[in-house]
Amino acid sequence: MKKIIIIGGGVAGLSAGIHARQAGFDCTIHEKHSIPGGHCTGWTRKGYHIDGCIHWLTGTKKGTELYKVWENVDALNNETEIIQFEEFGRYELCGEKITLWKDLNRLKSDLIRLSPEDEAAVTEFINDVKIAQTMDVPAKKPVDMLSLKELTQLGKSMKSAGELMNKAGKITCEEYAKRFKHPAIRKLFRSCMSEGYSIAAFIFSLGIFSSGNGAVPRGGSLAMAKRMKERFKAVGGKLVTNSPVAEIAVEGDIAAGIRLADGTFEAADYVIAACDARVTFDELLKGRYKDKKFEIRYNNPVDYALPSSVLVAFGVSGDLKDYPNISSFETEPYRVGVTDCTIASFKNYAYEPDFSPEGCTVIISNIAQTDKDYFYWEKLYRNREEYRKEKIRVATELQTRIEEHFPELKGNLTLLDVATPVTYHRYTGAYHGAWMSFMMTANAKNMMHKGKIKGLKNCMLTGQWLEPPGGLPVAVVTGKFTIQRICKKEKLEYIF
């Protein structure tokens, strides 16, 4: 039985590990943190649970290819309650309230009622979202392993979505907003995604959500990661936590195993780097192997910006079940990192009563950050006291704005925690604290990476960095794809 060592116990690493065991490999995962899950995590503060990852999860609709992968790794199962929301979010802009309903006919009607002169532009937008609803993440096999017949079928099924991506992918949200005459609708499209994103990102996000394929598993991120961990152990995998890997051991351009931080060597037939790609190339491989596709992207943070965030969590003395799932509203400018914000928002976790003491609710604001902000926080972190003070300042600024907009909450908010991009980098190893891979900007080119490292045998990359748009769905799928590619090399039949 050949041995596979996986570096990183996030969603990609756990997926690869489960599929490796199903294929008959001996498999060990080394995770540097005390718990697996990577970015898919949560933690407790002052009696409240803070979900640090999932806002909503793609692939929650039974019958889709992606759902089957989530089911196989036990991230989702028949006992997992899937929570569907009726609204994507509620925006208060230019004195108007706009709700992005899951019901697209209702959304269309509301927008046209608000601005009859924008009917044509609204109709085109809704029609595009309906096309985006047909998008199903291909998850059976990697594209390079599909037969001609399978490729043809995939091309036909993705034809409309592909044409939409080509049409919308090169248009920024700012440019798209100019199609509309009403100031509130224009501001909606300017603020629906972080600065720099193409409108395609928003259209496809709303398409997935409105199709019922984007929802939340009860218990959130940490519970999902725990289910995957138990699944890996149940199929015979070995998980070693608090076990940072210092180096991928290479002998004659062949990966021979790993060397742990304490100097221990562990041999393997294959090494899978399910950690951050930059960490793999620069630290684990000591810069000896390069990849032009990654280098181009890491060296161009304008066109290939990395999305991260500052998370601010509050406990609320009160039940917010009648408040929207996500509330966004205009406010006086405030600075976070090097970004000036004029919109404040928070996600309401009233649908998770177990996250809070009885009669209380968790709300979380995720303030968008990019590479420039990361460098700000990284520099500040060198002075821990100044770093702590800045986190408190940001939380106070946000709390003041929430209480001004919702005066009934004044005096009922308790700060639970503030996590910056540096926090996520420290705990998960994600480059610049990124929770998704390279942003879908108008100038970006999509990268479909096979996970092979040029010049190095028996070592594979896996994880969100390999395919757009990154995130948990790409992580779980590429974990599977990596094992399928190894099975092909070993001439083994893959049965999953």
KAHU-V180760 format. One record per pair of residues at least 12 apart in sequence whose C-alpha atoms are under 7 Angstrom apart, sorted by the first residue. I is the first residue (numbers start at 1). GAP is how many residues later the second one is. D is the distance in whole Angstrom. If there is no record, write none. Layout:
i | gap | d
I | GAP | D
I | GAP | D
This chain:
i | gap | d
1 | 24 | 6
1 | 25 | 6
2 | 23 | 6
2 | 24 | 6
2 | 267 | 6
3 | 22 | 6
3 | 23 | 5
3 | 24 | 6
3 | 265 | 5
3 | 266 | 5
3 | 267 | 7
4 | 21 | 7
4 | 22 | 6
4 | 23 | 5
4 | 24 | 7
4 | 264 | 6
4 | 265 | 6
4 | 266 | 5
4 | 267 | 6
5 | 22 | 6
5 | 23 | 5
5 | 24 | 6
5 | 263 | 6
5 | 265 | 6
5 | 266 | 5
5 | 267 | 6
6 | 22 | 6
6 | 23 | 5
6 | 24 | 6
6 | 265 | 6
6 | 266 | 5
6 | 267 | 6
6 | 268 | 6
7 | 22 | 6
7 | 23 | 5
7 | 24 | 7
7 | 265 | 6
7 | 266 | 5
7 | 267 | 5
7 | 268 | 6
8 | 21 | 7
8 | 22 | 6
8 | 23 | 5
8 | 265 | 7
8 | 266 | 5
8 | 267 | 5
9 | 20 | 6
9 | 21 | 7
9 | 22 | 5
9 | 27 | 5
9 | 28 | 6
9 | 29 | 6
10 | 26 | 6
10 | 27 | 4
10 | 28 | 4
10 | 29 | 7
11 | 26 | 6
11 | 27 | 7
11 | 461 | 7
11 | 464 | 6
11 | 465 | 6
12 | 262 | 6
12 | 450 | 7
12 | 451 | 5
12 | 463 | 4
12 | 464 | 5
12 | 466 | 7
12 | 467 | 5
13 | 261 | 5
13 | 466 | 6
14 | 214 | 7
14 | 215 | 7
14 | 218 | 7
15 | 58 | 6
15 | 461 | 5
15 | 464 | 5
15 | 465 | 6
16 | 463 | 4
16 | 464 | 5
16 | 466 | 7
16 | 467 | 6
17 | 215 | 7
17 | 220 | 7
18 | 55 | 7
18 | 214 | 5
18 | 217 | 7
19 | 461 | 6
19 | 464 | 6
20 | 463 | 6
21 | 214 | 6
21 | 215 | 7
21 | 216 | 7
23 | 471 | 6
27 | 210 | 6
27 | 211 | 6
28 | 209 | 6
28 | 210 | 5
28 | 211 | 6
29 | 209 | 6
29 | 210 | 5
29 | 211 | 6
30 | 209 | 6
30 | 210 | 5
30 | 211 | 6
30 | 213 | 6
30 | 214 | 7
31 | 209 | 6
31 | 210 | 5
31 | 211 | 6
31 | 212 | 5
31 | 213 | 6
32 | 209 | 6
32 | 210 | 5
32 | 211 | 5
32 | 212 | 4
33 | 208 | 6
33 | 209 | 5
33 | 394 | 7
34 | 207 | 5
34 | 208 | 5
35 | 206 | 6
36 | 189 | 7
37 | 188 | 5
38 | 390 | 5
39 | 14 | 6
39 | 389 | 6
39 | 396 | 7
40 | 12 | 7
40 | 13 | 5
40 | 181 | 5
40 | 182 | 6
40 | 185 | 6
41 | 12 | 6
41 | 180 | 5
41 | 181 | 4
42 | 179 | 6
42 | 180 | 5
45 | 371 | 6
46 | 370 | 7
47 | 309 | 7
47 | 310 | 7
48 | 307 | 5
48 | 308 | 5
48 | 309 | 7
48 | 314 | 7
49 | 306 | 5
49 | 307 | 7
51 | 169 | 6
51 | 170 | 6
53 | 168 | 6
54 | 166 | 6
54 | 167 | 6
56 | 158 | 6
56 | 159 | 5
56 | 160 | 5
57 | 157 | 5
57 | 158 | 5
57 | 159 | 6
58 | 150 | 7
58 | 155 | 6
58 | 156 | 4
58 | 157 | 7
58 | 415 | 6
59 | 154 | 5
59 | 155 | 6
60 | 153 | 5
60 | 154 | 6
60 | 155 | 6
61 | 151 | 6
61 | 152 | 5
64 | 72 | 7
65 | 72 | 7
65 | 73 | 6
65 | 74 | 5
65 | 75 | 7
66 | 71 | 6
66 | 73 | 6
73 | 155 | 6
73 | 158 | 6
74 | 153 | 6
74 | 154 | 6
74 | 157 | 6
75 | 149 | 5
75 | 150 | 7
75 | 152 | 6
75 | 153 | 5
80 | 137 | 6
80 | 138 | 6
81 | 136 | 6
81 | 137 | 5
82 | 133 | 6
82 | 134 | 6
82 | 135 | 5
82 | 136 | 6
83 | 132 | 6
83 | 133 | 5
83 | 134 | 6
83 | 135 | 7
84 | 131 | 5
84 | 132 | 7
86 | 15 | 6
86 | 16 | 5
87 | 12 | 7
87 | 13 | 6
87 | 14 | 4
87 | 15 | 5
88 | 12 | 5
88 | 13 | 6
88 | 14 | 6
89 | 235 | 7
89 | 236 | 6
89 | 237 | 5
89 | 238 | 6
90 | 234 | 7
90 | 236 | 6
90 | 237 | 5
90 | 238 | 6
91 | 236 | 6
91 | 237 | 5
91 | 238 | 6
92 | 236 | 6
92 | 237 | 5
92 | 238 | 7
93 | 91 | 5
93 | 94 | 7
93 | 236 | 6
93 | 237 | 6
94 | 89 | 7
94 | 90 | 5
96 | 88 | 7
102 | 107 | 7
102 | 108 | 5
103 | 107 | 7
104 | 22 | 7
108 | 14 | 7
108 | 15 | 7
108 | 18 | 7
115 | 67 | 6
118 | 62 | 6
118 | 63 | 6
121 | 58 | 7
121 | 59 | 7
129 | 74 | 5
129 | 75 | 7
129 | 77 | 7
129 | 78 | 5
130 | 77 | 6
131 | 29 | 7
131 | 30 | 6
132 | 29 | 6
132 | 71 | 7
132 | 72 | 5
132 | 75 | 5
132 | 76 | 7
133 | 74 | 4
133 | 75 | 5
133 | 78 | 5
135 | 23 | 7
135 | 26 | 6
139 | 338 | 6
141 | 340 | 6
142 | 339 | 6
165 | 35 | 6
168 | 31 | 6
168 | 32 | 5
169 | 29 | 6
169 | 30 | 7
169 | 31 | 5
169 | 273 | 6
170 | 28 | 6
170 | 272 | 4
170 | 273 | 7
171 | 27 | 5
171 | 28 | 6
171 | 271 | 6
172 | 24 | 7
172 | 25 | 6
172 | 26 | 4
172 | 27 | 5
172 | 270 | 6
173 | 16 | 6
173 | 17 | 5
173 | 24 | 6
173 | 25 | 6
173 | 26 | 5
174 | 15 | 7
174 | 16 | 5
176 | 23 | 7
177 | 12 | 5
177 | 13 | 6
194 | 174 | 6
196 | 245 | 5
197 | 242 | 6
197 | 243 | 5
197 | 244 | 4
197 | 245 | 7
198 | 242 | 6
198 | 243 | 5
198 | 244 | 5
201 | 239 | 7
244 | 16 | 6
244 | 17 | 6
245 | 13 | 7
245 | 14 | 6
245 | 15 | 4
245 | 16 | 5
246 | 13 | 6
246 | 14 | 5
246 | 15 | 5
246 | 38 | 6
247 | 12 | 5
247 | 13 | 7
247 | 36 | 7
247 | 37 | 4
247 | 38 | 6
248 | 36 | 5
248 | 37 | 6
253 | 202 | 7
253 | 203 | 5
253 | 204 | 6
254 | 202 | 6
254 | 203 | 5
254 | 204 | 6
255 | 15 | 7
255 | 16 | 7
255 | 201 | 7
255 | 202 | 6
255 | 203 | 6
255 | 204 | 6
256 | 12 | 6
256 | 13 | 6
257 | 14 | 6
269 | 189 | 7
270 | 188 | 5
270 | 189 | 6
271 | 187 | 6
271 | 188 | 5
271 | 189 | 6
272 | 187 | 6
272 | 188 | 5
272 | 189 | 6
272 | 190 | 7
273 | 187 | 6
273 | 188 | 5
273 | 189 | 6
274 | 187 | 6
274 | 188 | 5
274 | 189 | 6
276 | 153 | 7
276 | 154 | 6
276 | 155 | 6
277 | 188 | 7
278 | 153 | 7
301 | 70 | 7
303 | 138 | 6
303 | 140 | 6
303 | 141 | 5
304 | 134 | 5
304 | 135 | 6
304 | 140 | 6
305 | 65 | 6
305 | 66 | 7
305 | 133 | 6
305 | 134 | 6
306 | 64 | 6
306 | 65 | 6
306 | 128 | 6
306 | 131 | 6
306 | 132 | 5
306 | 133 | 6
307 | 61 | 7
307 | 62 | 6
307 | 63 | 5
307 | 127 | 5
307 | 128 | 6
307 | 129 | 6
307 | 132 | 7
308 | 60 | 6
308 | 61 | 5
308 | 62 | 6
308 | 113 | 6
308 | 125 | 6
308 | 126 | 5
308 | 127 | 6
309 | 57 | 6
309 | 58 | 5
309 | 59 | 5
309 | 60 | 5
309 | 111 | 6
309 | 112 | 6
310 | 56 | 6
310 | 57 | 5
310 | 58 | 7
310 | 59 | 7
310 | 109 | 6
310 | 110 | 4
310 | 111 | 6
311 | 53 | 7
311 | 54 | 6
311 | 55 | 5
311 | 56 | 6
311 | 107 | 6
311 | 108 | 5
311 | 109 | 6
312 | 52 | 6
312 | 53 | 5
312 | 54 | 7
312 | 83 | 6
312 | 105 | 6
312 | 106 | 5
312 | 107 | 7
313 | 50 | 6
313 | 51 | 4
313 | 52 | 6
313 | 102 | 6
313 | 103 | 5
313 | 104 | 5
313 | 105 | 6
314 | 48 | 6
314 | 49 | 5
314 | 50 | 6
314 | 99 | 6
314 | 100 | 5
314 | 101 | 5
314 | 102 | 5
315 | 46 | 6
315 | 47 | 5
315 | 48 | 7
315 | 98 | 6
315 | 99 | 5
315 | 100 | 6
315 | 101 | 6
316 | 44 | 5
316 | 45 | 5
316 | 46 | 6
316 | 96 | 6
316 | 97 | 5
316 | 98 | 6
317 | 42 | 7
317 | 43 | 5
317 | 44 | 7
317 | 95 | 5
317 | 96 | 7
318 | 41 | 5
318 | 42 | 5
318 | 43 | 6
319 | 31 | 7
319 | 40 | 5
319 | 41 | 5
319 | 42 | 6
320 | 30 | 6
320 | 41 | 7
321 | 29 | 5
324 | 24 | 7
325 | 22 | 6
325 | 23 | 5
326 | 19 | 7
326 | 20 | 6
326 | 21 | 4
326 | 22 | 6
327 | 18 | 5
327 | 19 | 6
327 | 20 | 7
328 | 15 | 7
328 | 16 | 6
328 | 17 | 4
328 | 18 | 7
329 | 14 | 6
329 | 15 | 6
329 | 16 | 6
330 | 12 | 6
330 | 13 | 5
330 | 14 | 6
331 | 12 | 6
331 | 13 | 7
331 | 70 | 7
336 | 58 | 6
337 | 36 | 5
337 | 39 | 6
337 | 40 | 7
338 | 34 | 7
338 | 35 | 5
338 | 38 | 7
345 | 20 | 6
346 | 17 | 6
346 | 18 | 5
346 | 19 | 4
347 | 16 | 5
347 | 17 | 5
347 | 18 | 6
348 | 14 | 7
348 | 15 | 5
348 | 16 | 7
349 | 12 | 6
349 | 13 | 5
349 | 14 | 6
350 | 12 | 7
371 | 61 | 7
374 | 47 | 6
374 | 48 | 7
374 | 58 | 6
377 | 45 | 6
378 | 44 | 6
391 | 27 | 6
421 | 12 | 4
435 | 36 | 7
436 | 33 | 7
436 | 34 | 5
436 | 35 | 5
437 | 27 | 6
437 | 28 | 5
437 | 32 | 6
437 | 33 | 5
437 | 34 | 7
440 | 29 | 7
446 | 22 | 6
447 | 19 | 7
447 | 20 | 6
447 | 21 | 7
448 | 18 | 6
448 | 19 | 5
449 | 17 | 5
449 | 18 | 6
451 | 15 | 7
462 | 16 | 6
462 | 17 | 6
462 | 20 | 6
463 | 12 | 4
463 | 15 | 6
463 | 16 | 6
